[in-house]
Structures are given as structure tokens and as C-alpha cells.
Amino acid sequence: MGALQAADAGARTDSWAIAPEGGDTATPLNLGKRLGLLEKLLPPLAGLRLLDAGCGGGEYVRSLVARGVDALGIECMEEKLDRARELPAGLAQRIVSGDIQRTAFDAGRFDAALLNEVLEHVPDDAAALREMHRLLRPGGSLVVFSPNRLHPFETHGVFALASGRRISHATPFVPWIPLPLGRRWLRYWARNYWPAELRALLRRCGFRVEQWGFLWPTFENISGRQPRWMRPLRPLLRSASGLAEKTPALRALGASQWILATRASS
């Protein structure tokens, strides 16, 4: 981790006021893209005991069960649990209310765990990772999707301290502002990780990082705050995004990063 990233990490306590909240990534294109990646990272998916930690309304649990996965979900936000309760009974029963920082599941219960754009919304991200470590069997896999601070746009948005107004998601270079400077004018409500920073956090929590990469956005208005001018341009933006995701020089600037990590055997 470079000096800038280290300085930012040291500033987190003062500049990030994290409370569990946020949107979902279960829009059709994004869901398909992430499930396709999971199939490549965790072959074969069928038969795995998998925990979707911070599962939202259960859309990924439903899709994973359809692929033969013994998937369970845990969620703390009541409005998302209400959506999950509307699933068919056999699926709704797979989703429980709880805090992913400390769950009631037995140690070593799962072969794999998924943190899908969740870790940045957890008050104590290290505690959540240590809990995932406890829940996984030795050698079990953890897949993390999380914001990529190399992406030049803050996909969660931030607020101006002086006015309290949300700064547009389309404002460029907000994530690149060093936190010691940014916290003078901005309020951050979700974390945003440098890639090396997130990998280092996983290692400190007992994981071995196996693979990582980046995903560009699908422009499906996941945040619900997509600028109006962007909407008619979505097909063009998706084409450009798909090209950038395949281009080595641009791939690392994707909106999300993904990491495959394993729990050490000892």
C-alpha cells in the first residue's frame, strides 16, 4: 500500500460514518454478470453450502438455489427482509435476520461466503471479515465485491458538509481526493477501498488472497440516482463499459473490484 493509501486508511475513523444501508446489485445485467463470475471462481457451484452475507431481498439466494447451491442469506435491513419474505416459502425460509458482524451460525458451517457490495456498509468491516472466517470451513472460499477507489466516480455519492446536499454521482475524481483533505468538506456514508488496501484487510483477517479483478458498471441505475442526461445514453455507455472491462489499460478503473480469498487450513 502506498503512502497516500496508508494516510487514507489512518483517516477512516474520523471521516467515515458508516451505518448499514444501501441499494442492491440484483438488476438483470449486473446479476447475470456477477453470477457468471461466481460460476468461474467457485466451480462447481452446485452442492456448495454458501452464505450470502448481506443478501438484500434474496435475489442472489434465489438464483444460486436454482443453480443447485445450498444457499442461505442473512440481512439486517427490515425493508429488504420484507422483500425476501415475499419469495416462495422454500426460498423465504433460507433468509434470516441478523448482523453479519456476529451471526448465530455454527463455526465452519459453510464452504463459501459472498459479500456482494456489502463490506463498505458495515460499521466494523474487519469484524465482518473475521466472522466470515469463523463461518467458513478450513479452505473455504470468500468472494468479495466492493467499490474500487481507482474508479474516478463515487458511485455511492457523498454529501457536502457545508450544505448537506448530495454531490452528484457524475462528479469526477471525488474518490481520488485524499481522505485527510476530503473530510474537511465532505461526508462519506460508505467506504471506498483502494485495491491494495482491501486485499491487505483480507489478509489481516486471516484470508489468503487467490485472485482479484474489476467490473465496469452496467448503467442500470442501481443507486436510483442516475442523472437524467445519462439515461438515453445507456446502450452506448454499456458498450463502452464492456470494452473498457476487456482492455488491460482500463480494466483496473472499473467501478467494482472482486476478490477471491480462502480461509487458511490452520
Helices and strands as residue ranges (DSSP letters): H 3-15, H 28-41, E 49-53, H 59-66, E 70-75, H 78-84, H 89-92, E 95-97, E 110-116, G 119-121, H 125-135, E 136-147, E 158-160, E 166-167, G 174-176, H 179-182, E 186-187, H 195-204, E 207-215, G 228-233, H 234-246, H 248-251, E 256-263
